[in-house]
Amino acid sequence: MSLGFKLYSFFNGNLVHQDSLGNKYYHDKNNSSKRWVVYAPGFGPDSLPTQFHNWLHNTSDEIFSFDAEESNQENLVKRRVQKHSVKHKETNDKGYNSWQPK
């Protein structure tokens, strides 16, 4: 994340919540309908629980359901482990013969 974005968040935003993953949720000091998130290192948009996503997109003004956060954290951990445990095959598949024109 850029230094400029961190400074913008510090000076122009009010910290509303920090979830258990380390994501920080802000809204604009002058316009509370402007909302954004600063992701924790190693996380991105796919790590957002549903309630936080709804709040960010102004679908809901209810701020954060902690039960939903805990249930999504278990799924997130499973997804991160699966994403990083997949290894690419380093050897070529010997059962495949490419087509050669005659």
Secondary structure, DSSP 4 states (H G I P E B T S, - for coil): --HHHHHHHHHHEEEEEE-TTS-EEEEESS-TT-EEEEPPTT--GGG--HHHHHHHTTS--S---HHHHHHHHHHHHHHHHHHHH-----S--TT-------
